[in-house]
Amino acid sequence: MQERRIYSKYTTKSNITDIYNLPKEITNPSNPIIGLPWKLWPYEGKMLLLLIVIWMIFGIFVLGSASSWVASKEMGDWSFYIKRQIIWYIPSLTGSFIIFQSNIRDLLKISRVLLYSFIIMIGLTIIFGTTINGSSRWLILGPLQVQPSELIKPFLILEAANLFAHWNLVKKGKKIISTLTFGLIIFLIMLQPNLSTAGLAGILLWIMALCGGVRLSSLSLLAVSGFLSAVLSILRNEYQRQRIISFLDPWKDPEGIGYQLIQSLLAIGSGGLFGQGYGLSMQKLQYLPIQSTDFIFAIFAEEFGLLGSILLLTFLSFFSYISLRIAIKCRNNYTKLVAVGCGTLLIGQSLMHIAVTTGSMPTTGLPFPFISYGGNSLVASTFIASLLLRCSLESTGLIGIISTRKKKIS
């Protein structure tokens, strides 16, 4: 209770500027957690950190089961994919720590440069990218395989917050340029073609714009335009058109375009109520293609059954609830929209992945955050989670006070 009294005392309007009288336990620079002691973290921040750690550890275990047989057969090492995923945690957590220590406003200032850098890289994938499963999403940079459409996500959130935080005050010229930039990003991603990521980016921007105060009539027009663009993309690309056909009736061609979805549904159905047990999936024995990335939920559902799947959905629901609480408690429009964007992207991508594996939407290559194998997805998801956590800490109002006091004292 003592930390609650300290917190409430120094975050009230009457005392918020009394920066010289802050107790030592708040301003002690030896505190390892960015100058804000753990006991002064908000409830939402503590819960969010716990949920993120659980999600990451859980993802390693699920990936280990889904990839072990293929890794053992093809690589001679059952833990091959787990080791590579853990290695990717090094740059992920390093970058995450930098974001975690940076003020959101400082990140907003540099987001545009990074956003345009990734736009160029996305354009280069269309010309020089490596094509896998009919889509050119990757650039080969030495030993690294970079997917710019994944890495751009956190900076897309930041730049959208820059635009929509004070939409009514933004000059018309800036509105047009920023809107065209977002449209260009979605268009380039669709040209790869990568309709799922383009759709996710569109949904993200739409929700952030709605929360930022953009008129619903304008958003409705954009939604219709986005839908028509998706239809044109499907008509233009045979690869996407075949996926739509397989989604509508996978049993029409069970040995061809419908094979993947049928095997996914078979895996989920085989799980029953309690599942086959951890590591006992049959579909991961190369019956289900891409079982450790785009269809990893199907393996999870087979091993943990209906109850495990409900528990996972409950976890995602609680994560979205905490994200919403963080957004509500943020002290300015910028951090509110960053929190909204981070929660929308992590939960939205998770639900879209589950929808694909269950046949609720057309088959797309959309990874499950923190669970599917892939370094680019892991880096992007970790960065986004770090932004959300930083928004929670800034919602206390203490970080800025501590920083100001230290400058005054020095």
Buried (B, 14 or more C-beta within 10 A) or exposed (E): EEBEEBBEBBBEEEBEEEBEEBEEEBBEEEBEBBBBBEEBBBEBBBBBBEBBEEBBEBBBBBBBBBBBBBBEEEBEEBBBBBEBBEEBBEEBBEBBEEBBEBBBEEBBEEBBEBBBBBBEBBBBBBEEBEEEEBBBBBBEEEEEBBBBBBBBBBBBBBBBBBBBBEBEEBEEEEBEEBBEBBBEBBBBBBBBBBBBBBBBBBBBBBBBBBBBEBEEEEBEEBBEEBEEBBEEBBEEBEBBBBBBBBBEEBEEBEEEBBBBBBBBBBBBEBBEEEBBEBEEBBBBEEEBBBBBBBBBBBBBBBBBBBEBBEEBEEBBEEBBEBBBBBBEBBBBBBBBBBBBBBBBBBBBBBBBBBBBBBBEBBBBBBBBBBBBBBBBBBBBBBBBBBBBBBBBBBBBBBBBBBBEBEEEEE
